[in-house]
Amino acid sequence: MADPVLSIRDLTVEFKTEDGVVHAVDGLTYDVFAGETLGIVGESGSGKSVSTLSILGLIPQPPGRIVRGEAIFKGRDLLKLDPKALRDIRGGDMAMIFQDPMTSLNPVYKIGDQIMEGIRTHNPDVKAKEAHQRALDLLTLVGVPNPERRVDQFPHEFSGGMRQRAMIAIAIANSPSLLIADEPTTALDVTIQAQIVQVLKKAQTETQAATILITHDLGLVAELCDRVLVMYAGHIVESGDVFTIFANPRHPYTIGLMESLPRVMTDGEETLRPIPGAPPSLINLPSGCPFHPRCFLSQGRPRCREELPPLRSIDGAAHLTACHFAEELEGYRSPLLAVSGEEAAAR
C-alpha cells in the first residue's frame, strides 16, 4: 500500500476556559490516502472540525492548545512547522472548504479576484491574464453558469449554492493533494445539496486529492466516502470502510446515529428512535466509556463505567471499535442499514 498523504498520530487538543479545560480531541489517530474520501461523522462537539482546524494552524492559541501528537503531511509534521511554512502549504497543497461560504468569502472582493489571489499567492510566476482564465475554468468546472459574468460579481450576488461552488473552486484552484470539506452542504436545501455532491465528486476527479469529509449527514457519507470515522467526545469510537460500518456497525453510538434518522421505506407506523440524553461535557467527561450514560449495552455493567475501552480490531484489522461488548452487536440489522449498505456497495 502507498504511503498516506496525511498521517495523524495521537492528536490531542484542548481549550482553556473560565469553567475549566475543554478536552476537544483526545488521542486521534488515522491515515488518509491519495484518491480516497474519508468521512468523519458525529454529533456537534465531538471534535470533528477542531481536529482538522488544528493541523492547519487555524485554532486560536490561546485558548486552544495542541497538547501532543503528529500530523505528517507528505513527510513533514505540520504541528512543527513555523507559521510561514504552514501558510505555504495551506491553500496550496492542502485546502479546506469551510462550512459557511458567506462568512468565508470576503464581501468586498469579487469572486474572480478571490480565486485569482490564491492562485497567484502560491504561484507567483503566473500572470494576471492566466490566473483570470484559470478562474473562469474553475467556475465552469464547478457548474457556475455564465462564468464570464459571474467572475466579476461579489459574494452577495451569488445564491447560497453558488457561493459554495465558488468556495470549492477556490479550494481546488492549486490542485491540492489534500482537500478538507467541513459540512459543505449543511446550509443548503436538498436539491442544492445533491448538486454540490456532484461538484465535490467532479472536484476530486479533477485533482485526484485525498479528501476528508466532515459531516452529520450519513447519506452523504454513503454517497461519497470510502472509509468513515465515527467520533464521540473527542475520541474515535468506530472506523472502517463504508460498507462495513453501514451494514455491520459494532458500536452502540454508530447504531444510535443510524436509528435516529427517518426511514423512507417504511409503512408509516415506525417512530424515530433518538439517542437518549445529551453529549457529555468535555470539561467533566464521565469515567470509563464516555458514551456509557446513553448506551443501551452499558446498563448494569460496571466495566463500562470504570474502564475506557480501547479502539480495537473486530471482524478484520480494518474494522475498529471502542466498545467492551461489541461482539454482542454481531448480526445487528435495520432497514436503514440494509439500504445504506447496498447503496455503498453499489458505488
N, C-alpha and C positions, 0 to 999 in steps of 0.2 A: 504494500500500500504506500502511496506517495505521502510525503510529509504534509502535515496540516498547514494551512495558510495561517491560522491562529490557534494557539495552544494556551488555554487558561489553566493555571495550576494554583489551587488553594487560595483563590482571591477572597479577601476579607475586607469589607468596607464598613465604616461606622461613622455616625454623626453625633457630635456633642450638642445637647440641647439643655435648656434650663431644667427639664424634668429628668434628664439622665442621658445615657449613651444609647443611641438607636443602632442596633446591630442589623444593618440593612442587608448585607451579604456576608455569608459565613462559610468559608471553605469551598467556594465554587470551583469546579474542575470540569473542563470539556475541551473538545477539539472541533474545528471546522475545516473542511477540506474543499479544495478548488472545485467549483461547479455544483456543489450541493447546497441545499437550503436547510438550515437548522431552525426549527421553531422553538421558541421559549414561551411557555404559557403559565398562567397562574393568576390569582386574584390581585387586585391593586395592593401595593405594598409588599409584594412577595420578593422584590429585588430584581425584577427583570430589567427595567430600564437603567437602574443605578449601576448594575454590573457592566453594561456597555458604555455608559457615560463616563465611568471611572477610568476605563482603559484608554479612552480618548482624551483624558485630561479635562473633562467638562463638568466635574462636580466642584462646587465651591470649597476651597480649602483655606482656612476653616469655614464652616464647622465640619466639613467632610474630611475623612482621613482614610487612606489605604493602609491598613494595618500590616498586611503581608500579602505575598502571592507573586505570581509571574504572569505576564501576558506576552508570550513570544509570537511576534508577527514577522514572518519571513526571516527568522533568525535573530531578531532584535527584541529585547524586552522593553515594551512600551512604558512600563512603570519606572524604568531607569533613565528614560530619555529626558533631556532638558526641553523647556517649552518650545524653543525654536525648531529642534529636530522633530518634535511631535507635530508642530504646525506644518512642517514639510510633508508629513505623512497624511495628516488629517485633511480631507477634501481632495487629496490626490490619489494615493494608492489605497486609502481607506476612506469611505464616505458614509454618511448617515442621512436617512430620510426621516425627518422629525414628525412627531405626531400631529402638530397643528401648523399647517403651512402659512396661515395668516400671520402668526407671530414669529415664524422663522424667516419669512421673506421681508426684505427691507421695503417699507411702504413708499419711500421717496425715490427709489431707483426702478428703472424699467426692468422688466423681466429679462430681456435680452442682455442688458448690462450686467445683471447678476449672474447669468450663465457665463458670460464672457470673462467676468472678473476671476472666477475660479479657474478657467482655462489658462488665462494669461499669468495668473499668480504662480501656477505650478509649471508653466511652460513659457518662460519669458521671451523665447525666440519667436513665438507665434505672433504674427502681425494682426492688427485690429480687424482687417478685412477677412482673414482666415478664421479668426475667432467668431466673427459675426456669422459667417457661413456655417460654422460648426454649431452655433446656437440655433440657427434655422433647421439644420439637420436633426438636432436633438429634439426640438419641439415637434417636428414631423414624426420622429420615431415614437414619441410618447403619445401621439394622437391628438395634438393640439391643432384644431382647424385654422386655416388661414395664417400660417406661421409668419408670413411676411408682414402682416399687420399686427399680429399678437406680440411679436418680438419687441415692439416699441410701446407696448401698453404697460400700465402699472398693476401691481397685485390686486388693488381694489376693483379693477376692471375685469378680473377673472372670477369665475364661479369657484366654489369650494373644490369640486373635482378637477377643474382646470389648474387651480393653484397646486394641488397635489401632483398633477402631471408635471408642472414646472419644477417642483421640488425634486422629482425623480430625475428630470433632465439635468438639473444642477449636480445631483449626486453621481450620475454616471458620466458626466462630461469628460472626465480624465481616465475613463475605463479602469475603475478601481479593482484591486484584487479581492477586496472585502467590502461588501455592501451591507449596512445595518438598517433595517426598516423597523421603526418604532411605532407600532399601532398605525400603519399607513392608511387604514380605511375606517377608523373609529368615528370620525365626524361626518361621514358620508352616508347618503341613503343607499338602499340595497342595490339599485340599478347601477349607480356610480361605483359602488364597491366592486361589482363584477367587472366593470371596465378597468378599474385600477389593478385588479388581479391580473388581467390580460397584459396590462402595461408592464407590471413587475416581471411577468414571465418573459416578455419581449426584451426588457432591460437586461435580465440575466443571460439570455441567449446572446445579446449583443456584446456583453463584457466578459462572459464566462466567469463571473465573480463568484466567490463563496458568499453566501447570503445568510444573515441572521435575521429572522422574522420574529419580532416581539409582538404578541397579540393576546387578546382574550378570546378570539374567535376560533373555536375548534374546527369549524367548517373551513376557514381559511387555511388552517394547518393541514387538513386533509387534502385541500386543493393544491397547495404549493410546496409543502415540506417533504423532505426525505427522512429526516430524523427529528425527534422532539425531546425537549427537556421540560419536565413539569416542576415548577418551583413553588415552594411554600415557606414563608417566614425566613427567607434568605437562604434556604437550602434546596438542593435538587432532591426531590423525593422519588422521581422515576424518570428513566430515559431509555430510549430505544428507537428503532425505526418506526415510521408512522403506522404501517400496517399492524405491527405487533402491539403497539400501545393502544390503538383503537379496537383491535379485535380481541386482545387478551391483556387488559390492564391488571397490574399486580400491586396497586397501591389504593387504599380507600379514598384518598383525595382525588386521584385521577378519575375514579368511578364517580365520585360526587360531582365533579365538574361536568361529566357527561350526562349524568342523571338529571342535572338541574336545567338542561336545555329542553326547549319544547320539541316534541316529536311531530313530524309531518304526517307520517304514515301510521295513524292510529285510528281507533273507532270513535275518538272524541271523548271517551269516558276517563282516560288516564289524566291524572293531575301531575303538575310539576313536583319533583322531589328535591327541594333545595338542601344544600349542606346546612345542618343546624349550627346555631351560634354565629360567631364572627371571628375574623382573623385575629390572632393574638397580638398583644402589644410587643413591639420589637425592642422595647426598653426592659420589659419584665417578661421574658419568654417563660412558658411553663416548663417544669422539669421533664426529663425524658423526651419522648417524641413530641414535637411542638403541635402536632395535629391531634394528639390523643383526646383533648376535651371535646372534639367534634366527631370523633371516629366511631363507627358502628362496631369495629372489631375490638376496641380497647376496653369495653365495658367489663368490669370485674377482673381485669388483668393488670396486676401491679407492675409488671415489666414495662408496659407502655408508659407508665407514669414515672418510672425510675431510670430507665436506660434509653439513651439516644440511639436509635437504630442506625447502623452503618449503611452506606449505599453499597449494595452487594449484587452480584450476578445471580440471575434467575432465568431459567429457560434459555440458557446460552449466554455467552460472555457479553453480547451486545445489548442485552436487556437487563437494566439495573433497577433496583427498587430499594427504598429505605423503609421497610416495614418488617417488624418481627414475625408477623404471621401471614406473609404474602402467599405462602403455599395454600392457604385456605381459600384464596380467591381464584384458584385454578378452575377453568371452565366457566367463569362468570361470563354471561352474555346478556345483552339487552337489544331491543330493536335498533336503537341508535348506534350501538357498537357494530352491529352486523352491517348496517347500511354504510356507515363510515368506513369500515374496514374494506368492504367491497369497492368503494369509490377509490380508496387509496391504492388498492391492489391493481385497479384498472388503469392507473396513471402510467 
